[in-house]
Amino acid sequence: MLHDRAAVAADTSSDPIPAPHANGADTILRTFEAEGVEVCFGIPGGAVLPLYDAIARGTTVRHVLARHEQGAGHMAEGYARASGRVGVTIATSGPGATNLVTPIANAMMDSTPLVCVTGQVRTAAIGTDAFQECDIVGVTVPLVKHSWQVRDAAELADVLHEAFALARGGRPGPVLVDVPRDVQEAPAGVAGSVPRAFVERLPERAPDAAAVAAVARAIEAAERPVLYVGGGVVHAEAAAELRALAERARIPVVTTLMAKGAFPESHELFFGWPGMHGARWANLAIDGADLVLAVGARFDDRVTGRLDAFARAATIAHFDVDPYELGKVRHAELPVVGPLRPALAGVRAALRGAPRTDAWLDRLRAWRARHPLRYDEAAATLKPQRALELLDAALRDRPDVVWSTGVGQHQMWAMQYLRCERPRSFLTSGGHGTMGFGLPAAIGARAARPDATVVCVDGDGSFQMTPQELATAVAEGLPVIVVILNNGGLGMVHQWQTMFYEQRLSHVDLARPADLALVARGFGALGLTVRSEAELAPALDEALACGRAAVLDVHVERGEACYPMIVPGAPAAEMLEWPGP
């Protein structure tokens, strides 16, 4: 129902209205507490003032004040990805809500569980173009698992419990709950515990026993099997089951960018990362396989290259909790729908024998030796690859290192040169490719795991998307380290323009105005400039010892291209390798 604009003009979102105790805002907080929320991330504004007043009156939930709602959303993603719990973020109406759209879309693509609570103008003003009104439910419909606008405070607890259950259930993802200001202010009962109905509302479908047995028979008959592992294994906490199956059947494992760390990278059965900037030998493994076991992976175009040339000789067994993924991109002769832990454990238990893969493993080792990752190690300038090798060596023995990245060349080099042994130790933006993800995700990870060493590997372009969140890290006492591989420009765009646009470089130069170490110091962080290999180790030691957020602005060679690389439209097995000697 539309209302006369003049009648609601005085009813603005900034009017100070005393909020009674046990109102809708209190219900939101008590429900957070009942769901086990420890940390949330957000920024106050007019339409969420009652909720922030409830926070001021007392809660066990720590609130981290971001400097931009996009940063708050990425922090919640980093928290969720590092901990395995649901990330929570809060924003006001209008621009506050729309600033969450990018992290919501990012979370949807990467299956990250988020509960986003947004304020809204008063119910009487909805539909009148009131100040900071936005139909955020309508805006985010394609980007969330579900969204609600709650107009009755009595429904808040039930809706929020359902939101948490949906965010974490099945294939995880983001949900949004939009709450008008007057609903936050309305008297309401307070939730005290999680209703059992919402715990059991989303039962997971058990894997079909016949489908599991069929995969076991296919493994026994295979000569060249490969486990192609995606981020679903991390979300399902199925790394132990994956390793047990791989070791039992002696199957080589390749992991996507989102699954990095799901299988120990020092393991003899690990054979790299397939895809556009993955290892040549990993792509050759899939190309030469007679059985591809896709586990929690979605056949992304960045992995497959030209689809009709991907795994041409292979039978495809596809495991996924989301039935809509099966057959969406590539037909699976052996589909297995259901939770990955029991599915993988079931296949292992159903094996009566194992394939003889010794010759196949020897072939993969030969390919790895023939096509190593290469760059000019004799260069006079510091190469980004060398900087990451040194960083990896310096931190490898630390018991709990969590890496995050932005998006660009540095992200691909981080995949190639940082060795990860554990799940949830490599946080990056995969499907959405969101520049600016790295720093706020690192802050969220540090909030989730306060004893971890959290390092963001970033590019100068990606870092400058969200640098203000350094202020959040400093103010909140969340000491993360940012290592910027500063090549003075938008490196991936530079590479594409050089290779595919006849070297016409258009608007990729970022070198001249920015002193990023000085920027860091302006936000209260430690800021150090590194211009040579000799300067890197002492700078890292200082960053580790300083006890606050730190930025190492590491100047690396400009114009360095990221190899190997699948040319767009080409088969994955036909990668371009480093053209040097």
Helices and strands as residue ranges (DSSP letters): H 5-9, H 24-34, E 39-42, G 46-48, H 49-57, E 62-65, H 69-83, E 87-91, H 95-98, H 101-109, E 114-120, G 123-125, H 136-140, G 141-143, E 146-149, G 153-155, H 156-168, E 174-180, H 181-185, H 196-199, H 209-221, E 225-229, H 232-235, H 239-249, E 253-255, G 257-259, H 280-288, E 291-295, H 301-304, G 307-309, E 315-320, G 323-325, E 334-337, H 340-350, H 358-370, H 384-395, E 401-405, H 409-417, E 426-427, H 438-448, E 453-459, H 460-463, H 469-475, E 481-486, H 491-500, H 516-522, E 526-530, H 533-545, E 550-555
